[in-house]
Amino acid sequence: MNRLLKICIFLFAFLRVYAQEQSLTKSISTYFTAEKKYLVLPVKNGAPKRNLELWVDGINTRFWDMELAEEQPDWYAYLRIDGWKGKSIELRVDKVAAASKVFEPVRQSDIDTNTNEYHEKLRPQFHFSPKRGWTNDPNGMVYFNGEYHLFFQHNPYGRNWGNMTWGHAVSKDLIHWKELDDALHPDQGGPVFSGGAVVDNTNTSGLGENGKPAMVLFHTGARGWGQYMSWSTDGRRFHNYGKAVVPRINKDNRDPKVIWYAPSKKWVMVLWVERGNNEQHSIQFLTSPDLKNWTPASITYGGTGNDRYLFECPEFYELPVQGVNGVKKWVLTGANTQYAIGSFDGTRFTEEAGKLQNQYGRDFYAPQTFSNEPTGRRIEMGWWRTNTAKGKTPFNQSMSLPMEHKLVGTPEGIRLTRMPVKEVEQLRTKMYNPGNKTIRENGTNPLKDIRIELAEIRLELTPGKAKEIRLDVRGVPLIYNTGRQQLVVDGVTAPVPLQNGRLSLLVYADRTGLEIFANNGLVFMPVNINIDSSNRSLSLTVKGGPVKVSELKVYALKSIWE
């Protein structure tokens, strides 16, 4: 009897828990008429994720997951609904109890009422970051209709990765950015993964309207893994082509970048493809006369497995070699910035020097360059994995400074350089010029009187017999070991050989890290670190011998959000 009673009690408890679990996985809906510009959704960082769907005219038009707040939110996400004004909409959410109050904080609004955007403690002050949500790879970078367009991988509904959408920002000067509404949303092709954009100036695609060329965007749909196309003639409203222009090729493939190859009057797409069973990384080249119909042309192979040479987010462009008349070379890169230099005949890339590297920082990834740049420069921005997911912060991650690429001759061969674009100089407010001098061990710190938060530091020196040079930037030491010819910053090491016995450094300090350029851009070293806001000091010291300083200038910088 006791045993039977125990079994009954166990079954009762099991059925009770099962019933509770079933009630928690129930989908519930609320219905409303779209009347205003935004649907305002409350977010609680760290809350359980729930799947949401927005149904319009019986069609599942938007779908996403988010940490939906039932009570006091940390921040609000804004979903634009004015395109469906007057229509009846169903908002559905799963994994909630039938009696949940999850819809109570959801409302409509014509204005974005968040008030502290761009002024948060960990907001980068001269690096682009979205006002809300997560960002990673820069996408579709293009100059169009008088503006630089920066699209980016965006989660509008949370500060962690997910719901991949193309965010959108524009700038007249590469420095001050205005964030617009998201451009591309997940659809039947799946989440909107990375890709590039071009301007179809001669209307090869037929997508131009009334004499206006089309900006044409390409991305990977992360469901069927095809390459999809969208376009716009005003840089604000975007139309989807509706089907993949390049179906899935083999296993994993993604991140299409498209360029115009003038000699053959064809478009060229480079696309990362994983091949074989050993995770062979490759770049697939395809060509097209009209951006719609693509033909495979050739394959360039990279590394395998954890050897990430030519893995993900390819970039491909031609540059002149500085100081050598008439000589141009092509550069092919992957997401980790390892690059190859070679020649290209319109269908096949011939590598002449490969697996090169000049980026030795921490958490810099998937950079892309602008198409159609009006001055002919090759300008790059990359994803910088800054550490901003703290407390109630509504955003996460940022982009690097915009940098100009050049090819230069060195004793080792032709190499790539990166340097900040000249437009960054407009952020300068005050200059400190301690002057040229010789610094000795245990001598006076030439920067002792400077108190600064946002800074640009330019330094050129001759180490001589000194063993170590140390530049402290707001509590972050940059240590140059003369014997090893290495620069060490917060545990990150970069090879920085002296040039004619000299060392040149250019350092930008923001709230969330340092970007360091050595030897006129032959070495780029971004280091993400949240800098102590109370430390505004700078210092320059040496060990082992005197150091002759030929340039030492410090500029205070202003915020791009002012």
Residue pairs with C-beta under 8 A, 6 or more apart in sequence:
23 97
23 98
24 95
24 96
24 97
25 94
25 95
26 94
26 96
26 97
26 98
27 92
27 93
27 94
28 92
28 93
28 96
28 98
28 100
28 102
28 103
29 90
29 91
29 92
29 93
30 90
30 91
30 103
30 106
31 88
31 89
31 90
31 91
32 88
32 89
32 91
32 108
33 86
33 87
33 88
33 89
34 81
34 82
34 84
34 85
34 86
34 87
34 89
34 108
35 85
35 86
35 108
36 81
36 82
36 108
36 109
36 110
37 80
37 81
37 82
37 109
37 110
37 111
38 78
38 79
38 80
38 81
38 82
38 108
38 109
38 110
38 112
39 54
39 78
39 79
39 80
39 81
39 91
39 106
39 107
39 108
40 76
40 77
40 78
40 79
40 106
40 107
40 108
40 109
41 66
41 68
41 76
41 77
41 78
41 79
41 106
41 157
42 68
42 69
42 73
42 76
42 105
42 106
43 66
43 67
43 68
43 69
43 73
43 74
43 75
43 76
43 77
43 157
43 158
43 394
44 67
44 68
44 69
44 70
44 71
44 72
44 73
44 74
45 67
45 74
45 75
45 159
45 389
45 391
45 392
45 393
46 67
47 67
47 68
47 69
47 70
48 67
48 95
49 65
49 66
49 67
49 158
50 65
50 66
50 67
50 68
50 93
50 94
50 95
50 96
50 102
51 63
51 64
51 65
51 93
51 94
51 95
52 63
52 64
52 65
52 66
52 68
52 91
52 92
52 93
53 60
53 62
53 63
53 90
53 91
53 92
53 93
54 60
54 61
54 62
54 63
54 79
54 81
54 89
54 90
54 91
54 92
55 61
55 89
55 90
55 91
55 92
56 84
56 87
56 89
57 87
61 84
62 79
62 185
62 186
63 186
64 156
64 157
64 162
64 163
64 186
65 157
65 158
65 162
65 163
66 77
66 157
66 158
66 163
67 158
68 93
68 102
69 105
70 100
70 101
70 102
70 104
70 105
71 101
71 105
73 105
74 392
74 394
75 114
75 132
75 392
75 394
76 113
76 114
76 132
77 132
77 133
77 156
77 157
77 158
78 109
78 112
78 132
78 156
79 156
79 157
80 181
80 182
81 89
81 108
91 103
91 106
93 102
93 103
96 102
114 131
114 132
114 394
117 131
117 132
117 394
118 131
118 559
118 561
119 561
120 393
120 394
120 395
121 511
121 533
122 386
122 387
122 388
122 390
122 393
122 511
122 512
122 530
123 129
123 388
123 395
123 511
123 561
124 386
124 388
124 398
124 510
124 511
124 512
125 453
125 454
125 510
125 511
125 557
125 559
125 560
125 561
126 175
126 401
126 424
126 427
126 454
126 508
126 510
126 557
126 559
126 560
127 384
127 386
127 398
127 399
127 400
127 401
127 510
127 512
128 150
128 169
128 177
128 381
128 398
128 399
128 560
129 135
129 386
129 388
129 395
129 397
129 398
129 399
130 152
130 154
130 167
130 169
130 179
130 395
131 179
131 394
131 395
132 156
132 159
132 394
132 395
133 154
133 155
133 156
133 157
133 158
133 159
133 167
133 394
133 395
133 396
134 153
134 154
134 155
134 158
134 159
134 160
134 161
134 162
134 395
134 396
134 397
135 152
135 153
135 154
135 155
135 167
135 383
135 395
135 396
135 397
135 398
135 399
136 152
136 153
136 161
136 365
136 366
136 383
136 397
137 152
137 153
137 194
137 255
137 313
137 335
137 365
137 366
137 368
137 383
138 150
138 151
138 152
138 366
138 367
138 368
138 381
138 382
138 383
138 399
139 151
139 152
139 153
139 166
139 194
139 195
139 196
139 197
139 219
139 368
140 149
140 150
140 151
140 166
140 183
140 195
140 196
140 197
140 217
140 218
140 219
141 148
141 149
141 150
141 151
141 196
141 197
141 368
141 369
141 370
141 371
141 381
142 148
142 149
142 196
142 197
142 198
142 199
142 215
142 370
142 371
142 372
143 149
143 199
143 370
143 371
143 372
143 373
143 374
144 199
144 215
144 235
144 372
145 215
145 234
145 235
146 172
147 170
147 171
147 172
147 235
148 170
148 171
148 172
148 174
148 370
149 168
149 169
149 170
149 197
149 215
149 235
150 168
150 169
150 170
150 171
150 177
150 381
150 399
151 166
151 167
151 168
151 183
151 184
151 197
151 217
152 166
152 167
152 168
152 169
152 399
153 164
153 165
153 166
153 167
153 193
153 194
153 383
154 164
154 165
154 166
154 167
154 182
155 161
155 162
155 163
155 164
155 165
156 163
156 165
156 167
156 182
157 163
159 389
159 393
159 394
159 395
159 396
160 389
160 396
163 186
163 191
164 186
164 191
164 192
164 193
164 222
165 182
165 184
165 185
165 186
165 191
165 192
166 182
166 183
166 184
166 192
166 217
166 219
167 179
167 182
167 183
168 179
168 180
168 181
168 182
168 183
169 177
169 178
169 179
169 180
170 177
170 178
170 180
170 235
171 177
171 178
173 423
173 426
174 379
174 402
174 421
174 423
175 402
175 423
175 424
175 426
175 427
175 560
176 560
177 560
180 236
183 217
183 230
183 232
183 238
184 192
184 217
184 219
184 230
184 238
184 240
185 192
186 192
187 221
187 240
188 221
188 223
189 221
189 222
189 223
189 224
189 226
189 228
189 244
190 221
190 222
190 223
190 224
191 221
191 222
191 223
192 219
192 221
192 222
193 219
193 220
193 221
193 222
193 254
193 255
194 219
194 220
194 254
194 255
194 313
194 366
195 217
195 218
195 219
195 220
195 227
195 255
195 256
195 257
196 217
196 218
196 256
196 257
196 258
196 368
196 371
197 215
197 216
197 217
197 218
197 258
197 371
198 215
198 216
198 258
198 259
198 260
198 267
198 291
198 371
198 372
199 213
199 214
199 215
199 216
199 371
199 372
200 207
200 208
200 213
200 214
200 215
200 216
200 291
201 213
202 213
203 213
203 214
204 267
204 289
204 290
204 291
205 214
205 216
205 231
205 290
205 291
205 292
206 290
207 214
207 216
207 231
207 233
207 291
208 214
208 233
209 233
210 233
212 233
212 234
213 233
214 231
214 232
214 233
215 231
215 232
215 233
215 235
216 229
216 230
216 231
216 258
216 291
217 229
217 230
217 231
217 232
217 238
218 227
218 228
218 229
218 245
218 256
218 257
218 258
218 269
219 227
219 228
219 230
219 256
220 226
220 227
220 228
220 253
220 254
220 255
220 256
221 227
221 228
221 244
222 254
224 244
224 247
224 248
225 248
225 252
225 253
225 254
226 244
226 245
226 246
226 247
226 248
227 244
227 245
227 246
227 253
227 256
227 269
227 271
228 240
228 241
228 243
228 244
228 245
229 240
229 241
229 245
229 291
229 292
230 238
230 239
230 240
230 241
231 238
231 239
231 241
232 238
232 239
241 292
245 291
245 292
245 293
245 294
246 256
246 269
246 271
246 286
246 294
249 271
249 273
249 284
249 296
250 273
250 274
250 275
251 273
251 274
251 275
252 272
252 273
252 274
253 271
253 272
253 273
253 274
253 284
254 271
254 272
254 312
255 271
255 272
255 312
255 313
255 314
255 335
256 269
256 270
256 271
257 269
257 270
257 271
257 313
257 314
257 315
257 316
257 368
258 267
258 268
258 269
258 291
259 267
259 268
259 270
259 316
259 317
259 371
260 266
260 267
260 268
261 267
261 268
261 287
261 344
261 346
263 346
264 287
264 346
265 289
266 287
266 288
266 289
266 346
267 287
267 288
267 289
267 290
267 291
268 285
268 286
268 287
268 297
268 316
268 346
269 284
269 285
269 286
269 287
269 288
269 294
270 283
270 284
270 285
270 314
270 315
270 316
270 332
271 283
271 284
271 286
271 314
272 281
272 282
272 283
272 284
272 310
272 311
272 312
272 313
272 314
272 334
273 282
273 283
273 284
273 299
274 280
274 281
274 282
275 282
275 299
278 304
278 305
279 304
279 305
280 301
280 304
281 301
281 302
281 303
281 304
281 307
281 308
281 309
281 310
281 311
281 334
282 299
282 300
282 301
282 302
282 310
283 299
283 300
283 302
283 310
283 314
283 316
283 332
283 334
283 349
284 296
284 299
285 296
285 297
285 298
285 299
285 300
285 347
285 348
285 349
286 294
286 295
286 296
286 297
287 294
287 295
287 297
287 346
287 347
288 294
288 295
297 347
297 348
298 347
298 348
298 349
300 310
300 332
300 340
300 349
300 351
301 310
302 308
302 309
302 310
302 311
302 334
303 309
303 310
303 311
303 355
308 334
308 335
308 336
308 338
309 334
309 336
309 338
309 354
309 355
310 332
310 333
310 334
310 338
310 340
311 334
311 335
311 336
312 334
312 335
312 366
313 334
313 335
313 365
313 366
313 367
313 368
314 332
314 333
314 334
315 331
315 332
315 333
315 334
315 367
315 368
315 369
315 380
316 330
316 331
316 332
316 333
316 344
316 349
317 330
317 331
317 369
317 378
317 405
318 328
318 329
318 330
318 331
318 344
319 328
319 329
319 331
319 378
319 405
319 406
319 407
320 327
320 328
320 407
321 327
321 328
321 329
321 407
321 408
321 409
321 414
322 406
322 407
322 408
322 409
323 408
323 409
324 409
329 341
329 342
329 343
329 352
329 407
329 414
330 341
330 342
330 343
330 344
330 349
331 339
331 340
331 341
331 405
331 407
331 416
332 339
332 340
332 342
332 349
332 351
333 339
333 340
333 367
335 365
335 366
336 365
337 357
337 358
337 359
337 364
337 365
337 367
337 382
338 355
338 356
338 357
339 356
339 357
339 416
340 349
340 351
340 352
340 353
340 354
340 355
340 356
341 351
341 352
341 353
341 354
341 356
341 407
341 413
341 414
341 416
342 349
342 350
342 351
342 352
342 353
342 354
343 349
343 350
343 352
344 350
353 413
353 414
356 415
356 416
358 415
358 416
358 417
358 418
358 521
358 522
358 523
358 524
359 418
359 524
359 525
359 526
360 492
360 493
360 494
360 495
360 523
360 524
360 525
361 492
361 494
361 515
361 516
361 524
361 525
361 526
361 527
362 490
362 492
362 526
362 527
362 528
363 384
363 385
363 386
363 526
363 528
364 382
364 383
364 384
364 385
364 400
364 524
364 526
365 382
365 383
365 385
366 382
366 383
367 380
367 381
367 382
367 383
367 400
368 380
368 381
368 382
369 378
369 379
369 380
369 405
370 378
370 379
373 379
377 404
377 421
378 404
378 405
378 406
379 402
379 403
379 404
379 405
379 421
380 400
380 402
380 403
380 404
380 405
380 418
381 399
381 400
381 401
381 402
381 403
382 399
382 400
383 397
383 399
383 400
384 397
384 398
384 399
384 400
384 513
384 526
384 528
385 397
385 528
386 397
386 398
386 512
386 513
386 528
386 530
387 512
387 528
387 529
387 530
388 395
388 396
388 397
388 398
388 512
388 530
389 396
398 512
400 515
400 526
401 420
401 421
401 424
401 508
401 515
402 420
402 421
402 423
402 424
403 418
403 419
403 420
403 421
403 521
403 524
404 418
404 419
404 420
404 421
405 416
405 417
405 418
406 416
406 417
406 419
406 521
407 414
407 415
407 416
407 417
408 414
408 415
408 417
408 522
409 415
410 522
415 522
417 520
417 521
417 522
418 517
418 521
418 524
419 506
419 517
419 520
419 521
420 506
420 508
420 515
420 517
424 456
424 508
427 454
427 456
427 557
427 558
427 560
428 456
428 555
428 556
428 557
429 555
429 556
429 557
429 558
430 555
430 556
431 553
431 554
431 555
431 556
432 447
432 450
432 553
432 554
432 555
432 556
433 552
433 553
433 554
434 446
434 447
434 552
434 554
435 552
436 549
436 550
436 551
436 552
437 446
437 549
437 552
438 546
438 547
438 548
438 549
439 446
439 461
439 540
439 541
439 542
439 546
439 547
439 549
440 542
440 546
440 547
441 466
441 541
441 542
441 543
441 544
441 545
441 546
443 541
443 542
445 539
445 540
445 541
446 540
446 549
446 552
447 537
447 538
447 539
447 540
447 552
447 554
448 539
450 537
450 538
450 554
451 536
451 537
452 474
452 509
452 536
452 538
452 554
452 556
453 474
453 509
453 511
453 533
453 536
453 556
454 509
454 510
454 511
454 556
454 557
454 558
454 559
455 473
455 474
455 507
455 508
455 509
455 538
455 554
455 555
455 556
455 557
456 506
456 507
456 508
456 509
456 554
456 555
456 557
457 471
457 473
457 505
457 506
457 507
457 508
457 509
457 538
457 553
457 554
457 555
458 505
458 506
458 551
458 552
458 553
458 554
458 555
459 471
459 503
459 504
459 505
459 506
459 507
459 540
459 549
459 551
459 552
460 502
460 503
460 504
460 505
460 549
460 550
460 551
460 552
461 469
461 502
461 503
461 547
461 548
461 549
461 550
461 551
461 552
462 501
462 502
462 503
462 547
462 548
462 550
463 469
463 480
463 482
463 498
463 501
463 503
463 542
463 545
463 547
464 501
464 545
464 546
464 547
464 548
465 544
465 545
466 482
466 542
466 543
466 544
466 545
466 546
466 547
467 481
467 482
467 483
467 543
467 544
467 545
468 479
468 480
468 481
468 482
468 542
468 543
468 544
469 479
469 480
469 482
469 503
469 540
469 541
469 542
469 547
470 477
470 478
470 479
470 480
470 539
470 540
470 541
470 542
470 543
471 477
471 478
471 480
471 505
471 507
471 538
471 539
471 540
472 478
472 537
472 538
472 539
472 540
472 541
473 507
473 509
473 514
473 538
474 509
474 531
474 532
474 535
474 536
474 537
474 538
475 531
475 532
475 535
475 537
476 489
476 490
476 509
476 514
476 527
476 529
476 531
477 489
478 487
478 488
478 489
478 505
478 507
478 514
478 516
479 487
479 488
479 489
480 486
480 487
480 488
480 496
480 503
481 487
481 488
482 498
482 544
485 495
485 496
485 497
485 498
486 493
486 494
486 495
486 496
487 493
487 494
487 496
487 505
487 516
487 518
487 523
487 525
488 494
489 514
489 516
489 525
489 527
490 527
490 529
492 525
492 527
494 516
494 518
494 523
494 525
495 523
496 503
496 518
496 519
496 523
497 519
499 519
502 550
503 518
503 519
504 518
504 519
504 520
504 551
505 516
505 517
505 518
506 516
506 517
506 518
507 514
507 515
507 516
507 517
508 514
508 515
508 516
508 557
509 531
510 531
511 530
511 531
511 533
512 528
512 529
512 530
512 531
513 526
513 527
513 528
513 529
513 530
513 531
514 525
514 526
514 527
514 529
515 524
515 525
515 526
515 527
516 523
516 524
516 525
516 526
516 527
517 523
517 524
517 525
518 524
518 525
538 554
540 549
540 552
